[in-house]
Amino acid sequence: MSKRPSPLPAIAVFGQGIIGSRAADHIVAAGYPTKTWSRSPRERSDFEADPVAAARGAAIVAIYLKDVPAVRDIFSTIEEALGPGTTVVNHATVDYETTMFLVDRCSELGCDFLNAPFTGSKVAAGNAALVYYAGGQAGVLKRIRSFLEVTSTQIMEVDSPLAATILKLTTNLITASTVQALAEGLSINLAHGISAETYLESIKPNACASVLAGMKVPSMAVGDFEPHFSLSNMLKDSRYMLDLAERAGLQAPGIANTAAQMQKRDEQGEGEFDFSILFKQFEPES
Ligand SMILES: NC(=O)c1ccc[n+]([C@@H]2O[C@H](COP(=O)([O-])OP(=O)(O)OC[C@H]3O[C@@H](n4cnc5c(N)ncnc54)[C@H](OP(=O)(O)O)[C@@H]3O)[C@@H](O)[C@H]2O)c1
């Protein structure tokens, strides 16, 4: 654990969804003077309804917003409160262009920027066990490492803000594709009278075993789609992945198919369920 500065810097946390709310709890518990903001009001004593007021005076602005429109809109709104002495830390999974937008605007405004998307879902956030992929200007990570350690168990420093975005998106590509494959495999087993427990037991000693399989096979089998990571969020990430492939002149047929399946479920109003609701594509009424 890195040494924390004294006094602790003021923090503004933007986004109070599944992850931001849990991250803010840990930041507050660690003693940082904190303000939180979210589009929908939250019942927290540190909640500030005005985004500019939330950002003003903060040494670190931590962003756990949903997607590209949310990040761009809120960043533009709070720009007047940003400048030298502020470090903007983006934790949202955004696309190539928005990563570069944040790099450029922070540079123009004279504030520091670190791109630190993460892996780890609702449970990991609750346990302060996120893993950050962090890329930014030299020295920024070193300066705020002790702050990031409050919500994480590992920080992987990468070459640039863009590398952090690309690594985050292409690891999510594996997660989305794996759940699509697990849903497919599970539905075939169930149709042949083999239980989810037996399927999972067969996966465990196999090279394809994963923490993800242990989490998602049992919950899919009982139709528990309480959101740990929402379908709408995985869908937007898959669109950002497809954009990365296109920029590189590549096809990405695997994630393109999974994205199409997620879009169908989203159109049926299932966007705020866990993305493992992909399993429902194999039910007869689908
Ligand atoms: N959950 C995970 O397992 C996980 C894992 C890795 C990365 N991530 C990434 O981390 C970020 C946060 O994830 P999350 O699961 O906490 O998301 P979430 O539960 O969907 O929360 C998103 C937050 O963004 C706000 N928001 C949405 N659209 C907005 C808009 N147009 N303008 C302003 N605010 C808006 C929401 O406000 P309202 O409450 O008003 O809707 C909420 O505060 C996302 O980029 C996600 O891809 C999540």
The ligand as an SDF file (V2000), in Angstrom:
LIG
                    3D

 48 52  0  0  0  0  0  0  0  0999 V2000
  -20.6010   -3.2780  -13.4120 N   0  0  0  0  0  0  0  0  0  0  0  0
  -19.5040   -3.8590  -13.8150 C   0  0  0  0  0  0  0  0  0  0  0  0
  -19.3120   -5.0650  -13.5770 O   0  0  0  0  0  0  0  0  0  0  0  0
  -18.4330   -3.1130  -14.5860 C   0  0  0  0  0  0  0  0  0  0  0  0
  -17.2100   -3.7780  -14.8120 C   0  0  0  0  0  0  0  0  0  0  0  0
  -16.2100   -3.1290  -15.5590 C   0  0  0  0  0  0  0  0  0  0  0  0
  -16.4510   -1.8640  -16.0830 C   0  0  0  0  0  0  0  0  0  0  0  0
  -17.6600   -1.2370  -15.8560 N   0  0  0  0  0  0  0  0  0  0  0  0
  -17.8530    0.0960  -16.4390 C   0  0  0  0  0  0  0  0  0  0  0  0
  -17.9090    1.0670  -15.3800 O   0  0  0  0  0  0  0  0  0  0  0  0
  -18.8460    2.1010  -15.7110 C   0  0  0  0  0  0  0  0  0  0  0  0
  -19.9200    2.1510  -14.6220 C   0  0  0  0  0  0  0  0  0  0  0  0
  -20.5260    0.8670  -14.5740 O   0  0  0  0  0  0  0  0  0  0  0  0
  -21.7960    0.5610  -13.6490 P   0  0  0  0  0  0  0  0  0  0  0  0
  -22.0230   -0.9020  -13.7370 O   0  0  0  0  0  0  0  0  0  0  0  0
  -21.6620    1.2310  -12.3340 O   0  0  0  0  0  0  0  0  0  0  0  0
  -22.9230    1.3220  -14.5090 O   0  0  0  0  0  0  0  0  0  0  0  0
  -24.4050    1.7000  -14.0810 P   0  0  0  0  0  0  0  0  0  0  0  0
  -24.8420    0.9300  -12.9010 O   0  0  0  0  0  0  0  0  0  0  0  0
  -25.1920    1.6160  -15.3530 O   0  0  0  0  0  0  0  0  0  0  0  0
  -24.2920    3.2510  -13.6130 O   0  0  0  0  0  0  0  0  0  0  0  0
  -23.9950    4.2270  -14.5440 C   0  0  0  0  0  0  0  0  0  0  0  0
  -24.0280    5.6130  -13.9280 C   0  0  0  0  0  0  0  0  0  0  0  0
  -23.9880    6.5530  -15.0280 O   0  0  0  0  0  0  0  0  0  0  0  0
  -25.1490    7.4000  -14.9420 C   0  0  0  0  0  0  0  0  0  0  0  0
  -25.6170    7.7350  -16.2950 N   0  0  0  0  0  0  0  0  0  0  0  0
  -26.0990    6.9130  -17.2530 C   0  0  0  0  0  0  0  0  0  0  0  0
  -26.3950    7.5940  -18.3780 N   0  0  0  0  0  0  0  0  0  0  0  0
  -26.1320    8.8970  -18.0940 C   0  0  0  0  0  0  0  0  0  0  0  0
  -26.2180   10.0910  -18.8380 C   0  0  0  0  0  0  0  0  0  0  0  0
  -26.6530   10.1060  -20.1130 N   0  0  0  0  0  0  0  0  0  0  0  0
  -25.8380   11.2460  -18.2520 N   0  0  0  0  0  0  0  0  0  0  0  0
  -25.3860   11.2510  -16.9650 C   0  0  0  0  0  0  0  0  0  0  0  0
  -25.2570   10.1450  -16.2080 N   0  0  0  0  0  0  0  0  0  0  0  0
  -25.6240    8.9820  -16.7680 C   0  0  0  0  0  0  0  0  0  0  0  0
  -26.1670    6.6060  -14.1620 C   0  0  0  0  0  0  0  0  0  0  0  0
  -27.1060    7.4710  -13.6280 O   0  0  0  0  0  0  0  0  0  0  0  0
  -28.6150    6.9930  -13.2740 P   0  0  0  0  0  0  0  0  0  0  0  0
  -28.4870    6.2870  -11.9740 O   0  0  0  0  0  0  0  0  0  0  0  0
  -29.3960    8.2240  -13.2610 O   0  0  0  0  0  0  0  0  0  0  0  0
  -29.0390    6.0600  -14.3910 O   0  0  0  0  0  0  0  0  0  0  0  0
  -25.2830    5.9470  -13.1190 C   0  0  0  0  0  0  0  0  0  0  0  0
  -24.9510    6.8670  -12.1090 O   0  0  0  0  0  0  0  0  0  0  0  0
  -19.3930    1.7400  -17.1040 C   0  0  0  0  0  0  0  0  0  0  0  0
  -18.6550    2.4080  -18.0890 O   0  0  0  0  0  0  0  0  0  0  0  0
  -19.1620    0.2360  -17.2020 C   0  0  0  0  0  0  0  0  0  0  0  0
  -19.0350   -0.2170  -18.5480 O   0  0  0  0  0  0  0  0  0  0  0  0
  -18.6390   -1.8390  -15.1050 C   0  0  0  0  0  0  0  0  0  0  0  0
  1  2  1  0
  2  3  2  0
  2  4  1  0
  4  5  1  0
  4 48  2  0
  5  6  2  0
  6  7  1  0
  7  8  2  0
  8  9  1  0
  8 48  1  0
  9 10  1  0
  9 46  1  0
 10 11  1  0
 11 12  1  0
 11 44  1  0
 12 13  1  0
 13 14  1  0
 14 15  2  0
 14 16  1  0
 14 17  1  0
 17 18  1  0
 18 19  2  0
 18 20  1  0
 18 21  1  0
 21 22  1  0
 22 23  1  0
 23 24  1  0
 23 42  1  0
 24 25  1  0
 25 26  1  0
 25 36  1  0
 26 27  1  0
 26 35  1  0
 27 28  2  0
 28 29  1  0
 29 30  1  0
 29 35  2  0
 30 31  1  0
 30 32  2  0
 32 33  1  0
 33 34  2  0
 34 35  1  0
 36 37  1  0
 36 42  1  0
 37 38  1  0
 38 39  2  0
 38 40  1  0
 38 41  1  0
 42 43  1  0
 44 45  1  0
 44 46  1  0
 46 47  1  0
M  CHG  2   8   1  16  -1
M  END
$$$$
